[in-house]
Amino acid sequence: MAALEMKVFISWSGDRGLRAAQMLHEWLPYLVRDIEPWISSIDIQPGSRWNSEIASQLDATDFGIVCLTSDSLTAPWLQFEAGAIAKSIRRGNVVPFLIGIEPSDVVGPLVQFQAIAAEKESTWRLVKLLNENTGDGGVDEKRLRNTFEKFWPDLARDLASLPVVESGQPTRTDRSILTEVLEVVRPLSRSVVSIARAVKRLETRVDDLMSQARLRVDRDSQEGESSERLKLRALPPPDRDIIEIVSVPTPDATLQAFLNEIYFQLLPDSIPAYTYGDYWYIEREEQSGMLASLGRKDRRTLEEMGIDIGSRFRLRILRRFEEEGE
């Protein structure tokens, strides 16, 4: 079964752009098999609706070549066709073909594409790209290069015969080029900042998870993984912030173990480990004020603190944690 031909839409504007497009239309099939170049000046049949035919071709396009000359850099129709091609195919398959101009001369939406100059080695890259994108992988590169060497002089001669641009064509100033660079770079800069913030949030979350893992190790080392744990319960609304001790497994249960159980049983997962006194604290139900400012190695027992079954405490989540989590 013959391979399906890859549709190549050649876009142009102005007399010089049209003549260059016609040259590529005729020249490319000699080098790359299984491609079907299309330009509006040749391939629209008499009686066809012009806009409808172009729209149909754009929808079916696999590869786009935009012939750019100094007199067509800002042509609205050229920009429209390039945008339509870009919407339907991969970015790498839209190639501005620069005839007598430099990449720094390109303006508007076309700056996002990798341009190729109408010179020998640059045009060879275009031919290779077309060959690689054909359905069956194209012809052998060595054979393709030999064919290119044979036919390149014909295209070079035709391109050199294009009429010279009239004098007085506007030249882009350094300021206009710099302005355009800034317009491209600024959105990229904002994207980099957003990525950096996302990475920072991810690093913070990883640190939190590692802290929680260490806290679990501390918890298990204090009471043993298989021992009965201190049990707590939160009262129903409207007293949901009240914590009551339901059971104490051993008389020497520590205050630190008590706070660890509050963290694992009652606090939201979003609160980092080891943040008692910074993001949250508890106070006795009958009096305000943080119960204690503790370090990780605090070993005071609940008995020493006058805490037993039935003792109640109010859980406070500090406002600054809620603001950071927003």
Number of C-alpha atoms within 10 A of each C-alpha: 3 6 11 12 14 20 19 24 27 27 25 29 23 15 14 22 23 19 20 23 27 19 16 18 19 11 16 20 13 12 22 21 16 19 24 18 24 23 19 19 12 9 11 15 11 7 6 9 10 12 10 10 14 18 13 10 19 24 13 16 23 23 28 28 23 25 27 31 25 20 17 19 19 17 13 11 13 20 21 13 19 24 14 16 26 21 11 14 17 12 15 12 21 25 21 25 28 23 20 16 16 13 14 13 16 24 16 11 13 21 16 13 16 14 21 22 19 22 16 14 11 14 17 18 13 20 17 18 17 24 23 16 15 21 13 12 10 18 16 10 12 9 11 18 16 11 14 20 13 11 15 17 12 12 20 14 10 13 19 11 10 15 10 9 12 7 6 6 9 8 9 12 10 10 9 13 15 12 12 16 13 13 11 13 12 11 11 12 12 11 12 12 12 12 12 12 12 12 12 12 12 12 12 13 14 12 14 18 16 14 15 19 13 14 18 17 13 17 20 15 10 14 17 12 12 7 10 12 19 20 16 20 16 19 13 9 8 7 10 12 17 20 23 19 18 14 15 19 12 13 10 13 19 21 20 21 23 20 17 21 18 20 21 15 14 15 14 9 13 11 18 20 21 20 11 21 16 12 17 19 21 23 18 17 14 8 10 11 10 16 15 13 10 15 10 12 8 12 15 15 17 19 13 10 12 8 16 15 13 13 13 22 21 22 21 15 17 13 11 11 15 11 8 7 9 5
